Structures are given as structure tokens and as C-alpha cells.
Amino acid sequence: MKKLKIFEAFAGIGAQSIAFEKANINYEVVGISEWFINALLAYDAIHHKDEPFICDKTIQEKREYLSHFKFSKDSVHQCDLKTLKDDEIDSLYKAHIRNKNLGSITDISLSRLPRIDMLVYSFPCQDLSTGGRTAGMSKGSGTRSGLLWEIERILRDLENHNKLPKALLLENVKALKADSNKKDFQQWKDFLCSLGYVNNDCLVLDAQNFGIPQHRERCFMLSQLNDGRNIIVHNFNEKLEKIRLKYKSRQKDIKYFIHLDPNDHKDEQDAAQLNRTPSREIMWSVNKREKIDNNLVLYTIHCNLDRSNNAGMFHYIGPKGDTYRLLTMREAFLLMGFSNEQFESVKNLGFSYRKINKLIGNSIVVDVLSAQFEALYK
């Protein structure tokens, strides 16, 4: 099979690339779009940590180069690069180059890239989710979820250069299909049809049905360019179901995901321990997991686990006494389909528990992506 050319929009830490690897598909990421600095550093650590990087540019030259792009420290607001120290600029520059990052989705053009076989886009969910502002994703609204329409601009540009990708894969929260977003979502699907894409049903897929013990429902929509060849989306669901059953049958023992031995990665369990406070006592009563067996399914991993409804809490005796703990970040990575080694790469960056939590909570379950890639390409 020829090497498939992939572009990752709203790339995060690169679950898409890991999914292609897990599906054993020959691929190449020709570019990504991401502006969140921590995500760029984590992406680089996961995907390029063993790659050599030789650069003779001075710090001043690196600052000058990076000044042509937008970056954010919190994934919401643009930051001033002058506030970054020299070593931070050095790390960001290396990650930016090795990740083939084109920058913020609002600024990029893909027409200069080689032809892309697939574009994966997982635009911000904050304004769709019931846990957010529910401000929607209307075109021209200026909401973060409204960044979806930057993909419209990019696809129109590619159409003008006769470079439309053969396939697109959308990912977002289940609320994408809510009545409040129905009109805007239909407008998006109609736009894709106008370019010649055939859209599959927008599927709500749950990670627990793909061998991952996490109840995490997300929307996925495959769009295939109708170039006169076989339209795979017509029997995609049937193919996906067969592959889903294969993934489900391979589910690992719960001890692979959850580490309750107090000496097993103790530093990580300590970091996840909470003090006993009235609000957290309520959290414990709602989220405690007392029966640990292979029937256990954790709730959805969010970008902030220290909240009323979280993925799950466990009894733990540590530096804060006899209390409880949240998921460790290693457990969260495993429950999102990443490996121990990939987590270690991010851990070595020295990020805090909360910073890693934000990265992994905003990612995509690798196995759910991988099954779809298998159904599409194999």
C-alpha cells in the first residue's frame, strides 16, 4: 500500500497518528495545525523524542521565526512570545519544526502542501457541550466551536488548487447532534456535499465498545470525495462493526488500566490524591469505585478530573492521610488508548497533574479512531 498523506487539524497530542500506527497503516503526517504550546511539546515528545534535531539558528533567529505564528499558553488566549524564556523558545521551536506545524487554524493554508489523502478535524467542543457555554458553532459567531468554519476556508482553497483530500473525518462531543446545533451541523454537511463529498451517518461511538473500559461517547462523521470510484461510506458501518468486535475481544485485564497497588507508580498516585473537604466528600460519594473487576467501566475522562462528576475515584492512603484519589495521569493515558511509553514521554516534560489532565482530556480515544481507519483503508 502506498503511504497515505495525513493532515491533523486541531492536532492536540496526536491521537490520530497513534491510531494509524495501531491500525498498521502506512502513513505520513504532512502537517498539523495546533497553537497550544503544551500540546505541541507533548506531541513532539510522543512522536519525535528519538529523532535527532540539528539546528544552528540563534535564539534571536528562533524568536523571529516563531513570531510569524500564533501560540497560546492556555489554549484560549494568544500569548506574547516575549514572555517565554530562551529555553522555552528553544523547546517550542524544535517542537514546531519537528511536528510540521503550520500554526493556528485561523492562519494556515494547505495549498502549498503535497496532496492530502485524509484530513482529520476535531474542532473545539466547549461551545457545544452542556458542560460549556452552549454558545454554539454558527458561522461567523466567533465562538471557539465556530472554528469549524476555518475548515471550510481551507477546503475551498484546496478545491481551487484541485487538491481536495479523498477523505475527511470529523470528531466532536455527542452534543454536536443536539437540537440546538442541528441547523449549523446540517449547514456544514450541505457545504461538504457541495464540494462533492458523500457523508456517512454521524455515528455516536462509545469507547467501551472498542476494548477500552471508559464510557466516552463521541460523534464521528466520515466524508469521502466522490471521484467516480467506489464510495466506501455506503458500507462503512458494516465494516466498522466487524472491526469493532475485534477490538472489543482484545480488551486487556483491568489491572492494565488501573494500578491500585500503593507501591505501583506511587509518585503518580500521590499527585492524584485529594484532601478531605466537604465538596470532595460529595465527589467521593458520587464517583467512588469500590468494586474493581473486569466489568468496571470508568466514566468519561474530562480535561479537569477534579469536578463533581469525574471518571472515577479510589480509596488511597498517601501523604494527605487516609483519603481518596482521582485517576493518575498514567491511568488516564491508558484509558485513552495511549501506551505506557507514550505517557512516560509526556511525564518527562515535567508538566503538573492538571496540565497533563487538560491535554489528555481533550484528546481522542485512539482505539475508536484506529478501528475507523481500518474500516476505511483496509
MARTIGU-760766 format. One line per field, with one value per residue (C-alpha): z, x, y. Coordinates in nm, 3 decimals, always signed. Last residue first. Layout:
N
c3 <- (Z|...)
c1 <- (X|...)
c2 <- (Y|...)
// end
This chain:
378
c3 <- (+0.485|+0.441|+0.570|+0.816|+0.947|+0.991|+1.178|+1.413|+1.477|+1.569|+1.834|+1.954|+1.998|+2.225|+2.128|+2.320|+2.522|+2.850|+2.773|+2.739|+3.022|+3.260|+3.168|+3.280|+3.594|+3.707|+3.654|+3.349|+3.394|+3.026|+3.134|+3.203|+2.834|+2.719|+3.004|+2.880|+2.536|+2.690|+2.899|+2.584|+2.460|+2.419|+2.611|+2.919|+2.908|+2.914|+3.203|+3.400|+3.352|+3.454|+3.782|+3.821|+4.119|+4.474|+4.809|+5.176|+5.456|+5.500|+5.272|+5.201|+5.097|+5.180|+4.883|+4.821|+4.452|+4.245|+3.900|+3.563|+3.712|+3.811|+4.074|+3.944|+3.999|+3.674|+3.464|+3.091|+3.106|+3.119|+3.069|+3.328|+3.412|+3.320|+3.564|+3.444|+3.452|+3.827|+4.080|+4.309|+4.530|+4.263|+4.421|+4.190|+4.358|+4.726|+4.659|+4.489|+4.789|+5.018|+4.775|+4.840|+5.218|+5.212|+5.254|+5.071|+4.730|+4.596|+4.223|+4.275|+4.537|+4.286|+4.035|+4.289|+4.394|+4.044|+4.182|+4.552|+4.664|+4.444|+4.294|+3.936|+3.693|+3.316|+3.285|+3.604|+3.425|+3.208|+2.843|+2.582|+2.271|+2.207|+2.192|+1.922|+1.707|+1.761|+1.650|+1.332|+1.230|+1.320|+1.119|+0.803|+0.833|+0.910|+0.608|+0.355|+0.164|+0.307|+0.079|-0.238|-0.509|-0.772|-0.959|-0.765|-0.490|-0.205|+0.112|+0.435|+0.764|+1.062|+1.422|+1.734|+2.078|+2.364|+2.641|+2.888|+2.959|+2.980|+2.640|+2.420|+2.139|+2.288|+2.600|+2.377|+2.280|+1.921|+1.817|+1.438|+1.207|+0.913|+0.623|+0.414|+0.040|-0.058|-0.388|-0.276|-0.243|-0.029|+0.219|+0.239|+0.298|+0.586|+0.746|+0.703|+0.861|+1.159|+1.191|+1.189|+1.431|+1.692|+1.940|+1.854|+1.980|+1.729|+1.814|+2.177|+2.138|+2.151|+1.848|+1.576|+1.198|+0.950|+0.596|+0.292|-0.056|+0.032|-0.208|-0.406|-0.728|-0.638|-0.609|-0.418|-0.171|-0.102|-0.059|+0.181|+0.392|+0.418|+0.514|+0.772|+0.922|+0.963|+1.241|+1.436|+1.539|+1.830|+1.973|+1.929|+1.689|+1.565|+1.198|+1.107|+1.396|+1.632|+1.950|+2.259|+2.477|+2.745|+2.845|+3.034|+2.801|+2.527|+2.205|+2.297|+2.457|+2.179|+1.998|+1.645|+1.593|+1.229|+1.045|+0.686|+0.463|+0.134|+0.120|-0.199|-0.126|+0.083|-0.074|-0.084|+0.287|+0.406|+0.773|+0.965|+1.160|+1.227|+1.426|+1.316|+1.022|+1.249|+1.085|+1.427|+1.403|+1.327|+1.594|+1.854|+1.799|+1.806|+2.121|+2.302|+2.209|+2.292|+2.632|+2.689|+2.597|+2.835|+2.708|+2.795|+2.474|+2.285|+2.372|+2.421|+2.227|+2.453|+2.475|+2.459|+2.793|+2.689|+2.336|+2.011|+1.692|+1.415|+1.241|+1.574|+1.568|+1.305|+1.487|+1.817|+1.651|+1.496|+1.835|+1.996|+1.734|+1.446|+1.401|+1.425|+1.444|+1.568|+1.600|+1.625|+1.938|+2.100|+1.776|+1.820|+2.192|+2.296|+1.990|+2.053|+2.421|+2.330|+2.076|+2.325|+2.590|+2.342|+2.231|+1.870|+1.670|+1.298|+1.163|+0.853|+0.610|+0.858|+0.677|+0.663|+0.615|+0.812|+1.098|+1.266|+1.584|+1.382|+1.222|+1.567|+1.708|+1.430|+1.510|+1.884|+1.811|+2.126|+2.021|+1.641|+1.589|+1.222|+1.155|+0.790|+0.654|+0.339|+0.296|+0.207|-0.079|+0.000)
c1 <- (-0.803|-0.838|-1.181|-1.258|-0.902|-0.914|-1.243|-1.099|-0.796|-1.007|-1.202|-0.877|-0.700|-0.961|-0.950|-0.771|-0.913|-0.898|-0.540|-0.407|-0.604|-0.507|-0.141|-0.163|-0.358|-0.107|+0.182|+0.409|+0.767|+0.828|+0.931|+0.566|+0.488|+0.739|+0.637|+0.277|+0.387|+0.585|+0.289|+0.078|-0.209|-0.564|-0.748|-0.784|-0.408|-0.347|-0.592|-0.423|-0.085|-0.242|-0.349|-0.724|-0.855|-0.756|-0.907|-0.849|-0.644|-0.366|-0.261|+0.081|-0.084|-0.363|-0.595|-0.957|-1.036|-1.218|-1.378|-1.413|-1.546|-1.877|-1.836|-1.500|-1.129|-1.100|-1.047|-0.988|-1.260|-1.224|-1.571|-1.690|-1.497|-1.624|-1.560|-1.670|-1.311|-1.301|-1.254|-1.554|-1.513|-1.513|-1.616|-1.766|-2.079|-1.991|-1.634|-1.746|-1.968|-1.668|-1.484|-1.723|-1.699|-1.318|-1.098|-0.776|-0.718|-0.463|-0.374|-0.017|+0.034|-0.085|+0.172|+0.453|+0.349|+0.390|+0.290|+0.377|+0.019|-0.100|-0.420|-0.298|-0.593|-0.554|-0.352|-0.510|-0.847|-0.738|-0.699|-0.974|-0.890|-1.246|-1.368|-1.115|-1.227|-1.593|-1.521|-1.356|-1.673|-1.889|-1.666|-1.711|-2.090|-2.082|-1.861|-2.089|-2.203|-1.913|-1.676|-1.789|-1.606|-1.461|-1.622|-1.433|-1.692|-1.482|-1.548|-1.683|-1.666|-1.853|-1.765|-1.955|-1.821|-1.943|-1.696|-1.784|-1.431|-1.322|-1.141|-1.197|-1.389|-1.740|-1.623|-1.502|-1.858|-1.932|-2.204|-2.204|-2.280|-2.415|-2.169|-2.117|-2.053|-1.823|-1.854|-1.771|-2.141|-2.185|-1.932|-2.129|-2.452|-2.290|-2.182|-2.525|-2.675|-2.443|-2.549|-2.920|-2.887|-2.677|-2.955|-3.132|-2.832|-2.622|-2.296|-2.389|-2.228|-1.886|-1.661|-1.477|-1.483|-1.304|-1.235|-1.148|-1.002|-0.850|-0.929|-0.622|-0.758|-0.595|-0.927|-1.063|-0.775|-0.865|-1.229|-1.123|-0.917|-1.195|-1.447|-1.202|-1.197|-1.569|-1.509|-1.358|-1.720|-1.657|-1.434|-1.712|-1.673|-2.029|-1.933|-2.069|-2.269|-2.087|-2.293|-2.290|-2.358|-2.140|-1.966|-2.069|-2.366|-2.108|-2.137|-1.950|-1.659|-1.623|-1.318|-1.265|-1.161|-1.054|-0.888|-0.783|-0.712|-0.534|-0.353|-0.186|+0.151|+0.141|+0.134|-0.247|-0.270|-0.321|-0.297|-0.395|-0.712|-0.613|-0.316|+0.026|+0.157|+0.314|+0.543|+0.574|+0.955|+0.955|+0.708|+0.854|+1.209|+1.093|+0.889|+1.181|+1.421|+1.165|+1.114|+1.491|+1.513|+1.238|+0.886|+0.716|+0.846|+0.646|+0.331|+0.046|-0.276|-0.566|-0.763|-0.525|-0.371|-0.018|-0.119|+0.072|+0.020|+0.280|+0.513|+0.687|+0.815|+1.077|+1.195|+1.219|+1.421|+1.654|+1.705|+1.773|+2.042|+1.990|+2.236|+1.982|+2.030|+1.739|+1.780|+1.460|+1.411|+1.156|+0.963|+0.609|+0.535|+0.769|+0.679|+0.307|+0.364|+0.554|+0.289|+0.009|+0.183|+0.220|-0.143|-0.136|-0.202|-0.236|-0.060|+0.138|+0.246|+0.176|+0.288|+0.106|+0.145|-0.144|-0.081|-0.411|-0.217|+0.014|-0.280|-0.432|-0.108|-0.115|-0.473|-0.410|-0.164|-0.118|-0.369|-0.397|-0.667|-0.624|-0.417|-0.316|-0.246|-0.072|-0.114|+0.198|+0.124|+0.000)
c2 <- (-0.187|+0.187|+0.288|+0.010|+0.015|+0.392|+0.357|+0.097|+0.320|+0.619|+0.428|+0.268|+0.602|+0.759|+1.127|+1.406|+1.694|+1.504|+1.401|+1.754|+1.911|+1.629|+1.678|+2.040|+1.949|+1.686|+1.927|+1.915|+1.793|+1.715|+1.365|+1.284|+1.338|+1.078|+0.848|+0.861|+0.747|+0.462|+0.350|+0.337|+0.553|+0.418|+0.691|+0.469|+0.414|+0.789|+0.835|+0.556|+0.724|+1.054|+0.902|+0.868|+1.058|+0.980|+0.901|+0.974|+0.816|+1.068|+1.351|+1.197|+0.867|+0.624|+0.582|+0.485|+0.523|+0.785|+0.764|+0.936|+1.257|+1.410|+1.681|+1.802|+1.738|+1.540|+1.853|+1.788|+1.523|+1.144|+0.998|+0.747|+0.433|+0.087|-0.196|-0.538|-0.661|-0.616|-0.337|-0.298|+0.010|+0.281|+0.609|+0.873|+1.007|+0.955|+1.068|+1.389|+1.464|+1.413|+1.639|+1.924|+1.881|+1.858|+1.552|+1.629|+1.475|+1.225|+1.231|+1.352|+1.079|+0.820|+0.944|+0.938|+0.587|+0.442|+0.100|+0.099|+0.163|-0.129|+0.010|+0.047|+0.080|+0.030|-0.292|-0.420|-0.408|-0.701|-0.606|-0.578|-0.780|-0.902|-0.543|-0.456|-0.750|-0.665|-0.308|-0.441|-0.623|-0.322|-0.088|-0.292|-0.278|+0.095|+0.165|+0.001|+0.311|+0.514|+0.324|+0.501|+0.305|+0.538|+0.826|+1.091|+1.125|+1.260|+1.064|+1.212|+1.021|+1.159|+1.083|+1.184|+1.093|+0.880|+0.802|+0.530|+0.409|+0.044|+0.050|-0.256|-0.082|-0.089|+0.092|+0.377|+0.469|+0.571|+0.817|+0.796|+1.090|+0.895|+0.887|+1.196|+1.188|+1.472|+1.658|+2.011|+2.098|+1.787|+1.925|+2.251|+2.062|+1.876|+2.204|+2.362|+2.050|+2.097|+2.460|+2.373|+2.079|+2.261|+2.343|+2.017|+1.821|+1.627|+1.809|+1.742|+1.399|+1.561|+1.601|+1.416|+1.476|+1.252|+1.371|+1.161|+1.196|+1.533|+1.822|+1.924|+2.076|+2.410|+2.593|+2.293|+2.321|+2.683|+2.591|+2.316|+2.557|+2.816|+2.549|+2.413|+2.762|+2.708|+2.458|+2.749|+2.815|+2.581|+2.853|+3.106|+3.399|+3.356|+3.395|+3.052|+2.915|+2.682|+2.702|+2.920|+2.616|+2.781|+2.460|+2.147|+2.105|+2.071|+2.266|+2.585|+2.399|+2.140|+2.274|+2.131|+1.769|+1.760|+1.472|+1.540|+1.243|+1.178|+1.512|+1.636|+1.791|+2.109|+2.455|+2.460|+2.387|+2.744|+2.833|+3.143|+3.071|+2.708|+2.836|+2.719|+2.517|+2.260|+2.008|+1.840|+1.850|+2.224|+2.338|+2.101|+2.232|+2.594|+2.538|+2.377|+2.661|+2.929|+2.771|+2.761|+3.131|+3.234|+3.300|+3.631|+3.789|+3.526|+3.720|+3.476|+3.424|+3.334|+3.009|+2.711|+2.822|+2.916|+3.011|+3.046|+3.248|+3.228|+3.477|+3.548|+3.190|+3.278|+3.590|+3.406|+3.131|+3.387|+3.552|+3.214|+3.154|+2.913|+2.626|+2.347|+1.971|+1.764|+1.391|+1.183|+0.975|+1.209|+1.259|+1.127|+1.137|+1.418|+1.627|+1.591|+1.678|+1.996|+2.096|+2.026|+2.237|+2.525|+2.534|+2.661|+2.346|+2.269|+1.962|+1.870|+1.601|+1.322|+1.008|+0.677|+0.303|+0.157|-0.086|+0.007|+0.088|+0.315|+0.494|+0.540|+0.684|+0.943|+1.044|+1.059|+1.341|+1.545|+1.811|+1.815|+2.077|+1.985|+1.672|+1.628|+1.281|+1.154|+0.779|+0.582|+0.346|+0.000)
// end
